[in-house]
Amino acid sequence: MTTTLRPAGPEVRHDDGHRSRPYDICVNSRRVGGIQLATDARFGPAAGRIEALGVDAPDRHRGRATVAALAAEEVLRGWGCRQIELTVPADAEAAVRLSAALGYTERSRILARPLTRPGALPEGSADRPMTAAEYPAWRDAAIAEHIRLETGQGMPAERAERTAPQEHDALLPGGADTPGQVLRVLTHEGSGVGTLWLALRLPGQPGGYVRDVRVAPGRRGEGHGRSLMLVAERETLAAGRTSLALNVYPDNAPALGLCRSLGYRTSAYRMWKPIL
């Protein structure tokens, strides 16, 4: 029997080069599932995504998903993509195994936890809103870090330098006073030791989402990262949200260890592979 992809709808194209299209997964022309392919809105037309892949229950465990994923690579290669990304829920064990078997590696992971009550900051630590005067320097540093991370993942420097400020300013059009965004400064014994950016309303996120946690270079290893996460949990609960999530890169061992110690668990993996 032959497993193929058959277009299930028109291809959608945008002025910036982004494109997407749904396909049926077929076995000898019989539909057994579906897959949604797109270029990555963040990385650009040279990066593709499997946005959804599902095989109907009677046809599972027969290799249909494997063949569909391989066929998706061919489609995206024909679109000019040179890498492919997908997000796999951590509890979808079969999908996690399949992505690993097909050569995908972890780009980052989403950690999350339900919230019940806020923890207290350690003695000597306090937090306050970021001021308008502090915002420009913080913005410049946040954008520089964003560019560093994106180029480290393979995004062309020109694109990262263009899109990082755009994405940042789209989320914070009002600067430090943007509704639905929380910018806080952590102090310890009167000295600034770190900053927090927390999004309370982010598409696709049911609760709060930590966009950026930064501890001053000379103050790392003193527990201030934990304090900033406690501030994020408190602010999330105060806004009526009952869960908090954040994205962590696999080589950031201190952040992974901190989050695990606070009770965060992996909810999804962001996987990728080159398709040359």
N, C-alpha and C positions, 0 to 999 in steps of 0.2 A: 504494500500500500504506500502511496506517495502523499506526504504532507507538504502543503504549499500555503503561501499567503495570497489572498485575493482581496483587492481593494473593496472596502465596505462603504466608502463614501468619497466625496471629492477631496482633493488635496487643497488645504488652506495655505495661502502664501501671504506674507506681510511685506511691507516696504523695506523693512530692515533685513530681509533675507530669511526670517524665521518661517518655517513651514511645518505642517503636521498632516497626518492622514491615518484613518482607522483601516484595519485589515481584518478579514476573517481568516481564521486558521482552518484549513480544509484538508480532509483526507479523501482522496479520489472524488473531489468536488463536493463532498459532504461537510457542512460546517460543524466544527467540533470546539470552537472557541474564538477568541478575538484578541487582537493586539493593537495598541495605539502607539504610533511612532511620531517623533517630532525632533526638530533641531532644538538645541538648548538655548533658551532665551538669555541665559547669563553668559555662556561661553561663546555663543555666536554660531553661524551656519556650519562651521567646521566640526561641531560637536553634536552628536545625536543622543536621543534619549528613548528608552523604552518606558513609556509613561504608564502602561497597564498591559498585563498579559494574563489571560485566564483560559483554562481548558475546562470544558463541560465535564461534570463528574463521571459519566460513563466512559470517557476517553482518557482519564488521568492514569498515570503510572505506565504509560505506553510510549514515552519518549516524544510525545507531541510538543510539549513545551520546549524541549531541547532543540528540536528541528526548527520550531518557530523562532526561537531566539537567534539561531544561526542564520536563518533566512532574513531576519530583521537586520543583521549586520550587513548582508549583501545589499539590501534596500538602502540603508543609510550610507554605505560606501558609494552607491550610485548617486546619492545626493551630494557627494563631495565631503562627507564627514570623515574625520581621521581619528575620532575617539567616540566612545559610546558610554553612557552613564545610565544607571537605574537605581531606584530606591527600593530596598527590600525590608519589609517589616521583620523585626527580630524574631517574632513568634511564627513566621512562615518558614519552618525549618527546611522544607523541601526546596523552597526558592533560594534560601541561603546556600544550601548544598549545591544546587544547580548552578548558581552564579559562580561559585568557587570552581566547580568542575569546568566551566566554560572559560576560565582564565581571568575572571574579574577580580580585582583587588579592592580593598577598602580605601575609599577616599576620605570619608569621615563618618561619624555616627551621631545619631540623635539620642541624647540621654534625657530622661524625664522622670518625674515623680509626682504623686498626688500630695497636696498640701493640706494640713489640718490646722496647725497653729504656728505662729512665727517663733523662732528661737531668739534668745537675747544676745546682744552683742557683748563681747568680753569687756571687762573693766578697762576704761581708758579710751575705748573706741566709740565713735559717734559718726553720724552721717548727716548730710545737708544737701539741698538742691544745688546743682551746678549753676553758677551765675552766668549772665550774658557775657561778662568780661572774660570768663574762663573758657567759654564755648569755642571761640575760633582756634585756639591752640589745641584744644582737645580734638576738634574736628580734623585739623590737619594731621594729627598723629593717628587718628582712627582711619582716615583714608589711606595714609601711607602703609599702615598695617594691612588693610584690605588689599591693596595692590600687591604687597609682598606675598600674601597668602594665595591670591589668584594666580599670579605668575608662577608661583611654586607648584601649582597644580597644572600648569601647562597653558594658561591663557596668555596670548600674545601681550607683550608689555604695552603696546599702543592701545589695545582694546581695554586692558585693565585700567590704564591711566585715564581713559575717556569715560568708562562706565562706572568706576568706583565712586567718583564725586556725584555723578547723576543719581546712582542708587541711594547714596547717603542722603542727598538733599531731598529726594523724593519721599524718604521716610521721615525726615526731620525738616519740613519746610518752614516751621516756626522756630528753628533752633532749639535751645534748651527748654522752651515753653511749648513745644508741639504737643497737642492733646493726644493721649494714648501712648505717649513715650515718656519714660522716666529716666532722667539723667541725675545721678547722685555722686557726691564726692565723699569718700570715707576719710575720716581723720583719726589719728591715734595720738592721744596726749597733745592735742592741738595742732599737729602737723598733718598735711595732706599725704595720704599713703596709697590712694587708689581711686578708681572711678568705675561706675556701673552704667551701662545702657541697657534698659529693659523695655521691650515692646509689649504693651498690654493688648494691642489689637493687631494681629498679623495674619494675613490670609493663610488658611490651612492649619492654623495652630489653635487648639481649643482653649489654651490657657496663656499664661505669660511666657515670653520667650526672651532669653538672655542674648542680646546681640553682641555685647562686648563687656568683658571684665578685664580690668588692667590694674596691676599693682606696680607702684613705682619701683624701678630697677633696684634701688638701694634698700628696698623694704621687703623684698621677696623672701619667702621662707619663714615669715613671722606669723603666719596665720591670717593675714589680711584678705586673702582670696576667699577663705571660708566666711569671713565677716561680710564680704560683698555679696556672696550667695545668700546669706541670711537676710541681708537688706532686700535682695530681689524677691525672696519668698515673702517677706513682710509686705512689700509693696504690691505683690500679686494678690495676696489675700485681701489687702485693703481695697483693691479694685473689684473684689467679688469674684475673682478667678480662683479655681481650686487645684490647678496643676501648673507646673513650671517645666520648661524644656530648654535645651541648648545644644548647639552643634560643637563637637569636639573632634580634633584630628587625632589619628591613631598614634602619632609620634609625640603627642603632648602628654607624657606620662604623669606629670604633676597634676594636670587638670583632671585626667581620668581617675587618678587616685583620690583626689579631693571629692569629686562627685560621687564616687562609690561610697566613700565614708559618710556622705550625707544622705545616702539612701537612693541615689539616682540609678536607674537601670536603663540599659539600651533598649530603645523602642524601634529603631530602624537603622539600617546600614545604607550609606550611599556608596555604591560600587561603580567601578569604571574599568575600561580596558582600551588600549589603542586598536584601531582597525585600519591598518595600513594597506 
